[in-house]
Amino acid sequence: METVPLHAPVFFGKEKEYLAECIDTTYVSYVGSYVNRFEEMISTYTGAKYAIATVNGTCALQTALLIAGIKPGDFVITQALTFVATANAIHFANATPVFIDSDPQDLGMDISKLEEFLSQECRMNEDGFCYHKVTNRRISACVPVHIFGHPVKIDKVVEICEKYNITVIEDAAESLGSTYKGKHTGTFGLLGILSFNGNKTVTTGGGGMILTNDKDLATRARHITTTAKMPHPYEFIHNEPAFNYRMTNLSAAIGVAQMENFDFIIRNKRETAARYNEFFTNLGMDFFTEKENSFSNYWLNVLLMKDRNERNDLLELTNASGITTRPAWRLMTDLPMYSGNIHTDLSNAVKLENTIVNLPSSIRK
């Protein structure tokens, strides 16, 4: 039986030509012109001054947290409804995720629950940082996630976090092409990250990107994602423990070809969302659309069912018919490794998990 995928990669540009050039020139690793070109294209498109290419979005987020000054044992605020990579990156930056409820209006972080948590369960210390009252652990960062490509109220998140001296690092893994109040997601906080996984709007097979307007942070990101190797004509000199996280020239070549057609890709995905919206509205069903001040890439289209039973009925019917649909991720607090973490009331996130169905969202050639 032929199946309809959820989000298949589509290659209709110069991907093969650019890959062949990498092979012919033997520049297949992270040293190569396509890495620089891809970074420049993402920087220009998003408006970020600096873009640093990495092997994937998880490594991009882990690196962003580390260069932002997150220390072992710190708390980092994020959302309970997100892909597990967000929480995992926080964990492998030696910090502990704290989970906030979702806003049903945009699927992102509930700013009222964020404000409530910080004002009631945390305090400011003499050192100028925010600490959790019970555990006395520092709240060093906040990682809001633009879920399924829909922008969170990121300006409000930044505003709240500034009051508590908390660094904002945006997980914009799913939202390349999405803007809030005319500004690209991932560029509101001190740092942001993108993903180019095989199922993303733009793919490099696997890949990520760190975004920032801070020159020193950009320099540091390049350094520690390239094994902290010091410039030298032939010696291998490394001045600190670091990662081998840089994107390869092969991956970047695919990304360059994809970005050359990105305007078409965004138009195509938004047209698909408009068709879904018209169809399901006529059926009296709740198709999720972008909200005020938001421009969404509609990475994965969302249908909201009435309850978990109705959700499961649709999932079973469509998948049995060869149409790939998926539920939202399980809440992070329902996973064994994060079940004991601190969290706010999660009633909105629970309802969203019980009702979301992701629909096939591939680019139509």
N, C-alpha and C positions, 0 to 999 in steps of 0.2 A: 504494500500500500504506500503510495506516495504521500509524504507528509508536508505540512506547511510549518516551517521552522519559526521559532519565536523571534530571533533576530540573527539572520545569517549574514556573514560578511559578503560584500559585493565588490568586485573589482572590474571597473569598466574604463579606467584611465591608463596611465603609463606605468602601472606597477611592474609588469613583466620587463619592459624596456629598462627601467631603473634598476631592477634586480640583476638583470644581465650585465649592466654596466658595473655594478658592484663586484660581480664574479670575474668579469674580464679584467678589471683593474686590481683585483685581489683585496680591495678594501671592504672586508666583510665584517670586521669587528667594530669597536666603538670609534676607532680612528677612521674618519671618512667625511666627505663633504656633505653627505645627506643628513647626518646628525645635526650639523650646524644649520643647514637649510630648513630642516623641520623645526628646530627650535626658533629660528627667525620667523617662520610662518605662523607658529602658535603665538609667539610674542606679539606680532603685528595684529593677528586676528583678535586676541583677547584684550589687548591694550596693556598687558603686563610688560614692564620694562625688561624683565629677564625670564627666560624659560630654560629649564635644565632637564634634559631627557633622561629617563631612567628605564630600567628593564620592565617595570610594571607599576601600577598605581599604589599597591601596598607598600612597596619599597620607597616610592615617592613620599607617601605620608609618614612612614617611619623616619625617613631622613629629615623631613620638614619639622617633625616634632623635636628631633634631637638638636638641630641647629637653632631652633627657637628657644632652647635652654631648658627643656623639660628634664627634670632630674629623677633618678630612681626613687620610687615611692610616691611620687606626685600623683594627684588625681587629675584626670583629663575628662571633661564633660563631653558627652556625645549623645546620640539618640538610641533608644532601644530598638526602633524599627529602622534597620540599615543592613547592608550586606556585612557579613562577618569580618571582612577584610578591614573595616574601619576599626573595630575593637581589637583585632589582632595586631594592627600596626601600633596602636597605643600600648598594648601588652609588650611588644618586642622593642618598644622605646623605653621599657622598664618602668612604665607608669601603669595606673589602674583606671579603667573606664568607669565613669559614673553615668547612669543612663537617665535621660529626660524623656518625657512623653512627647507625642507627635501632635502637630496641629492639623486637624482634618481639612483645613482650608487649603493648605499647600503641601501636606504630607511631611513637612520638615519639622524642625525643632519647635516645640510649643514655647514661645517667648514668655508667656505668663507663668508657666511652670518653671522655666529657667530663673526668672526673677524671684519667684517664691522660694526656690531652693537656696539661692544665694543670700537672700535677705533674712531667711528664717533659720537655715541650717548651717550657715557659714558666718565668718567674722573677718574683719580686717585686722591684721597684726601691726605692731610698731614697725616692722620691716617693710611695710607697704604692700604686702601680699595677702591674698585671701586664703583662709584656712577653714577646713571643715571642723565644726565645733566638737563633735564627738571623738573623731579619730586624730584631730590636730594635724591632718595631712594637708599640704598646700594644694590649692586648686590652681594649677599653672596654665592650663590651656582649655579651649573649647573648640570642638570639631563639629560644626553643623554640617549636615549632608543635604545636598540638593537631590532629593529622591526622584528617581525615574526621569531626571532632567528638569523637574519643576523647581524653580528657585524658592528657597526659604526666604523669610523676611530678614535678609542678612544684615541690612542696615540697623535694625533693632537689636539683633544679636550682638553686633559690634558695639553698639551704644551701651547695652547692659554690661557687657564684659569690660569695657573701658572703665566703668565705675568701680570695678573690683580688681583692676590691674590683671586681667586674664587675657592671655594671647589668643587671638582667633586664627585658626588654621582651617580653611575650608576644604571639605571633601567634595570636590566638584567632579569626581570621577565619571559621573553619568551625564554631565551637563555641558559638554562642549557645544557651543552655539546658543546657549541659554543666557539671557540677560535679566537683570532686575533694575528697574528705573534707568534703563539705558546703559548699564555697566555690566560687563561680563562676569558671570559667576567665577569664583576663584580669585578675584582681584580686590575683594573688599577687606579681607583680613591681612595679617602680616605675611602670610603665605597661603597658597592654595595648591591643590593637586588635581590632575586629570588622569584618566585611564584610557588606553587604546587597546584594550583586550579584544579578542576576536568577535565579541558580541556588541561592541560599542558603535556609536554613530560613525566615528572614524576609527579604523583599526590599523594596527601595525603587527597584528598577530598576538603580540604581548608587548606592553609598553606603558609608560607613564610619563608625567611631566610635573615638575615643580614650578609654580609661578610665584614671582615676588617683584616688588618695586625696590627692594633693598639690595644695593650692589654688594655689600659685605656678605649678606646671607647667600646671595647667588654664587659668589666666589667660594664660599665655604661649602655650599651644596655640591658644586663641581668637584671640589677637592676630595671630600669624603666619599663621594660616589665613584671615584676613580682611584681607589686604594691609597689615597693620600700620597700619591707619588709626586715628588718634587722635580721640577724641570731640570734636566741634565742631558747632555748629548748621548750618554751611554750608560751611566750608573743607575742602579735601582736603589733609590733613596726614598724611604717612606717615613714620614715624621709623626705618625700616630696610627692607632688601630682604625681601620676604615673598611669600606665596603667596595665590592666590585659590582656596582649597580647601574653603570651607564648603559644606555640603549645602544644596540648594534647599528652599524651602517645599513645592514640588510633591512632591519625593521624600519629604520627612519626613511629608507627609500620608498617603502610602501606608504608610509605616512605622508610623504611629500606628494606622491601621486594622488592620494585620497584628498588631501587639502586643496589640491588644484581644482577639485570638483565639489568643494564643500558647499558653495552656495546652492548648487543643484540638490545636494544631499539634504540640506535643511528644508528647502522648499518641498521636496518630495515627502519627507517625513511629516511635515505640517499638513500637507494635502491629505495624506493618509489619515491623520488624526481628525481632520475636518470631515472626511467621509465617514469615519467611525461615529463621530459625534452626531451627524445627521441621521445615520442609520439607527443608532440606539435611542436617540431622542424620540424618533418616530415610534419606537417600540415602548416608550415610557420607561426606559432604563437609564441608569445614572452613569454616564461616561464622564471621566474626570478631565477637566479642561484647565488651561492656564488661568491664573487669577490676575487681579488688577496689578499693574506695574510690572507684570512678568511677561517674558517672551520665552517660550519653552521649545526645546528641541524635540520634545515628545519621544525621548529615547525608547521607553517602553510604554505603550498605551495602556491605560488603566480603566477597567470597568468595575464599578462598586456594586456588589450584590447586597441583598437584604440581610443575610446572616451566613454563618459558616455552612449550614446544610445546603443552602442555595448555591453558595460558592463551590462546594464540593460536587454538587450535581453538574454544574457547568464544566468544571475541570474534568470530570470523568467522561462526560458526553463528548467534549471536544477532542480530548486526547485519544479516546477510542475511535474517533472518526479521522484521525491523522492530522488534526489541527493542534499545534503545540501551544498550550496555554499553561500559565504557571501561577501559583499563589504568591503573595509577598513572602519575604523571608520570615522564618521564625524569629520572634523577639530575642534579642541577645540575652535577656534574663531567663529565657527558657532553655538556653544551651548550658550544658553541665559546667563548662569552665567559667561562665559568667553568672551563674545562677545566684551566687552569694553577694554580688556587687550591689553597692548602694544605688537606689533608683527612686525617682519620684512616683507618684500615682501614674499608672500607665493605661488608664481606661481608654483613652483615644487610640493609643497604639494597638491595644488588644482588639478594638473594634475594627480598625483598619486591617490588621492581620486576618481577621475572620471574614472580611468582605472583599478584599482586593483580588481581582483576577487580571493578570497581564496578558494582553492579546498579541498576536503576531504583529511585529512592527518593523520588518525588514524594509530596506530601500527597494522600491519598485523600479526595475530597469526599463 
